[in-house]
Amino acid sequence: MSLIFGHHSVLAQLQQEPQRVRVLYLQKGRPDGRNADILALASSHGVRVDRVERRWLDSRVQGSHQGVAADCHALALATEAELEARWAEFGPAPLVLVLDGIMDPRNLGACLRTASAAG
């Protein structure tokens, strides 16, 4: 099982690549209006939705799941040559950000914001 979790992560996955989502898990009885848009998007793409207990999510997610998780198909790894072949899609001189060992999501966010500011 390849789980992504949290409102923003699951919403972004459903907006960008809904075909990767196998099952959407929503916490039973959670009165969270933010997850209504996730549910609507999942339904519009024919994604199966399972309502689960909070302890079920807690036992499978290492972090704050916010009452939502999605089981996704794994990403296929690409070779360096395949990446280079696609660079033309991103313009004549794409910015490539290579990160390793990022443990703190705030550090990753700072790297992504800096890359975005650099164009």
C-alpha positions in Angstrom: 0.0 0.0 0.0 1.4 3.4 -1.0 -0.4 5.9 1.1 -0.4 9.7 0.7 -2.3 11.6 3.4 -3.4 15.0 4.5 -5.9 17.3 2.9 -3.6 19.2 0.6 -1.6 16.2 -0.6 -4.7 14.1 -1.4 -6.4 17.0 -3.1 -3.4 17.7 -5.3 -3.1 14.1 -6.3 -6.8 13.9 -7.3 -6.4 17.2 -9.3 -3.2 16.2 -11.1 -3.2 12.5 -11.5 -6.5 11.0 -10.3 -5.8 7.7 -12.2 -3.1 6.9 -9.7 -5.6 6.8 -6.8 -6.9 3.3 -6.1 -8.9 4.0 -2.9 -9.7 7.1 -1.0 -10.0 6.6 2.8 -12.1 9.1 4.8 -12.4 9.1 8.5 -15.9 8.2 9.7 -17.8 10.8 11.6 -15.3 13.6 11.1 -17.2 16.9 10.5 -14.5 18.4 8.3 -16.0 20.4 5.4 -12.5 20.6 3.8 -12.8 17.0 2.8 -16.0 17.6 0.9 -14.1 18.9 -2.1 -11.9 15.8 -2.0 -14.9 13.5 -1.9 -16.6 15.3 -4.8 -13.4 15.1 -6.9 -12.9 11.5 -6.1 -16.5 10.7 -7.1 -16.2 12.6 -10.4 -13.2 10.4 -11.3 -14.8 7.1 -10.2 -12.4 6.6 -7.3 -13.6 4.1 -4.7 -14.2 5.7 -1.3 -14.0 3.8 2.0 -15.1 5.3 5.3 -12.7 4.1 8.1 -12.3 4.5 11.8 -9.7 7.0 13.0 -7.6 4.3 14.7 -7.4 2.5 11.2 -5.8 5.7 9.8 -3.7 6.2 12.8 -2.2 2.7 12.5 -1.3 3.2 8.9 -0.1 6.8 8.7 3.0 8.2 10.3 1.9 11.8 10.7 -1.1 14.0 10.7 -3.6 12.4 8.3 -6.3 15.0 8.8 -8.9 12.3 8.4 -8.0 11.5 4.8 -5.6 9.2 3.0 -5.3 7.8 -0.5 -3.9 4.4 -1.6 -2.0 5.1 -4.8 -0.3 3.1 -7.6 3.4 3.5 -7.3 5.2 5.9 -9.6 7.3 4.3 -12.2 11.0 5.3 -11.9 12.6 7.0 -14.8 16.2 6.8 -15.9 18.4 9.8 -16.3 18.2 9.4 -20.1 14.3 9.4 -20.0 14.4 12.6 -17.8 16.8 14.3 -20.2 14.5 13.3 -23.2 11.6 15.2 -21.5 13.6 18.3 -20.6 12.4 20.0 -23.8 8.9 20.0 -22.4 10.1 22.4 -19.6 11.8 25.0 -21.8 15.3 25.5 -23.1 17.1 25.5 -19.8 15.0 23.8 -17.1 15.8 24.1 -13.4 16.6 20.7 -12.0 16.4 20.4 -8.2 18.0 17.3 -6.7 17.4 16.6 -3.1 18.4 13.7 -0.9 17.6 12.8 2.7 15.1 15.5 3.4 13.5 14.6 6.8 11.7 17.8 7.7 8.7 18.8 5.5 9.5 22.5 6.3 12.9 22.0 4.7 11.4 20.5 1.6 8.9 23.4 1.4 11.7 25.9 1.7 13.6 24.2 -1.2 10.5 24.1 -3.4 9.7 27.8 -2.7 13.3 28.8 -3.5 13.1 26.8 -6.7 9.8 28.4 -7.6 11.3 31.8 -7.0 14.2 30.9 -9.3 11.8 30.1 -12.0 
